[in-house]
Amino acid sequence: MINFMLNKLERQIQRAVVLQKEGNIACAMSEYELVFEALLFYEELGYRKQVDAIRRLVLVAQQTPVMTLYFLALILFHRRCFPAAAEVVDSALLLEPDLAMLHVLQARIQKSLGNLSGALEAYEHAQTLAPTSNGSRETFFMLTAEREMPGPDYYYWLQRFQQLLRPSSYVEIGLGHGRSLALAGSNTVTIGIDPYQGAWEKLNYVCPNGPATLFPLTSDDFFARHDLRTVIGQETFDLAFIDGLHLFEQALKDFINLERYAGKNSVILIHDCLPIAPIVAERERCTGFWTGDVWRIIPCLKAFRPDLEIVTIPAKPSGLGVVTNLDATSTVLADNYDEIVRYYLSLNCPADFNRLRVICNVVPANEESLFDRLGKTTHLRENK
Ligand SMILES: C[S@@+](CC[C@H](N)C(=O)[O-])C[C@H]1O[C@@H](n2cnc3c(N)ncnc32)[C@H](O)[C@@H]1O
């Protein structure tokens, strides 16, 4: 299975090379980024040689010294050789000081080196050179997220939940390229729901312990057609992750549908509860990095379901909500759904991130205290 995936990633790189040669730089770059990101996952699983061979394909395909240096720096960056990557970008900048993408890459490298002011400087330079470049705006969002939410990203936290809960069942709504789904453990019955993902071969990440069962349906259709208990072969699920359509009313519906199958120890995680700027929380997507208005679900649950335990982990890039003490018999949200949606859609996303922290019950990203707290309503403490 992993070899199948690596071959597929190799073909994606070859396609990106063709796109680059045809001058379709934006598409080529985003394809390279996707593949490089996925390669990191397989490198961590121990497939270093194969991964390096695929990365080298990009290097040998380059036709100018500056692009060769760019990709060399990108490879070093992905291999976490940050000082070396920074030096290579500096060399490339000697050749082409006004190439914005080099400054964007330098900003990412400096961020990883912990030099946030250097990163912002590089980003600002990139913005001056290419004010409308998506790459530089996305980098700015990432830098802001890094400043506001230092510490591990949400994938790290998802993995910790998987490791500590050791769930016997895991339900994920919204799969993307499959990266979060692939974190599920070998003894977990894993199901993934996404209207656009019906076959593991189409994902970029595959769980080393075996593929999950996928349902190529919207979450609404899934819950209308299936009884989750039958699908997972258990009365209740242990862990669920809501990361589908990024609109408040849909996240709320996903929550209501999942909670009907929750047991006393079940945990629901919700992605994108902490947008770093109102523009990324718009309901209409106008940025690459987009959270939608999912954040509204936290104040909504706090107000309508004081019986729930609700916290948000400041996990970059956009926060991870954690809800426990679930109650499958509660009908408050379903009974008041239309009214709740009408009211919460009228709230504005605060521009002051500290205000949002309070609204969203943000807790320190401290594993010990967080898992102790959640241990009161879940199995987390027992498994530590
Ligand atoms: C941000 S991606 C998920 C990323 C993934 N969870 C990860 O962290 O690696 C969001 C996914 O939600 C899916 N999606 C959109 N509308 C949906 C719906 N109504 N029900 C389920 N999934 C949906 C999209 O197809 C997309 O793949």
Ligand as a Chemical Component Dictionary entry (heavy atoms), coordinates in Angstrom:
data_LIG
# 
_chem_comp.id                   LIG 
_chem_comp.type                 NON-POLYMER 
_chem_comp.pdbx_formal_charge   0 
_chem_comp.three_letter_code    LIG 
# 
loop_
_chem_comp_atom.comp_id 
_chem_comp_atom.atom_id 
_chem_comp_atom.alt_atom_id 
_chem_comp_atom.type_symbol 
_chem_comp_atom.charge 
_chem_comp_atom.model_Cartn_x 
_chem_comp_atom.model_Cartn_y 
_chem_comp_atom.model_Cartn_z 
_chem_comp_atom.pdbx_ordinal 
LIG C1  C1  C 0  -9.934  20.821 5.082 1  
LIG S1  S1  S 1  -10.373 19.376 4.272 2  
LIG C2  C2  C 0  -10.111 18.169 5.526 3  
LIG C3  C3  C 0  -8.672  18.015 5.902 4  
LIG C4  C4  C 0  -8.329  16.773 6.710 5  
LIG N1  N1  N 0  -9.260  16.528 7.779 6  
LIG C5  C5  C 0  -6.939  16.938 7.325 7  
LIG O1  O1  O 0  -6.843  17.574 8.389 8  
LIG O2  O2  O -1 -5.968  16.425 6.755 9  
LIG C6  C6  C 0  -12.114 19.490 4.186 10 
LIG C7  C7  C 0  -12.785 18.343 3.462 11 
LIG O3  O3  O 0  -14.171 18.419 3.728 12 
LIG C8  C8  C 0  -14.853 17.867 2.624 13 
LIG N2  N2  N 0  -16.262 18.282 2.650 14 
LIG C9  C9  C 0  -16.845 19.378 2.123 15 
LIG N3  N3  N 0  -18.164 19.362 2.344 16 
LIG C10 C10 C 0  -18.436 18.243 3.052 17 
LIG C11 C11 C 0  -19.617 17.664 3.596 18 
LIG N4  N4  N 0  -20.809 18.256 3.451 19 
LIG N5  N5  N 0  -19.515 16.495 4.265 20 
LIG C12 C12 C 0  -18.311 15.883 4.419 21 
LIG N6  N6  N 0  -17.160 16.396 3.931 22 
LIG C13 C13 C 0  -17.221 17.550 3.258 23 
LIG C14 C14 C 0  -14.072 18.396 1.430 24 
LIG O4  O4  O 0  -14.267 17.566 0.304 25 
LIG C15 C15 C 0  -12.641 18.356 1.953 26 
LIG O5  O5  O 0  -11.998 17.175 1.531 27 
# 
loop_
_chem_comp_bond.comp_id 
_chem_comp_bond.atom_id_1 
_chem_comp_bond.atom_id_2 
_chem_comp_bond.value_order 
_chem_comp_bond.pdbx_ordinal 
LIG C1  S1  SING 1  
LIG S1  C2  SING 2  
LIG S1  C6  SING 3  
LIG C2  C3  SING 4  
LIG C3  C4  SING 5  
LIG C4  N1  SING 6  
LIG C4  C5  SING 7  
LIG C5  O1  DOUB 8  
LIG C5  O2  SING 9  
LIG C6  C7  SING 10 
LIG C7  O3  SING 11 
LIG C7  C15 SING 12 
LIG O3  C8  SING 13 
LIG C8  N2  SING 14 
LIG C8  C14 SING 15 
LIG N2  C9  SING 16 
LIG N2  C13 SING 17 
LIG C9  N3  DOUB 18 
LIG N3  C10 SING 19 
LIG C10 C11 SING 20 
LIG C10 C13 DOUB 21 
LIG C11 N4  SING 22 
LIG C11 N5  DOUB 23 
LIG N5  C12 SING 24 
LIG C12 N6  DOUB 25 
LIG N6  C13 SING 26 
LIG C14 O4  SING 27 
LIG C14 C15 SING 28 
LIG C15 O5  SING 29 
# 
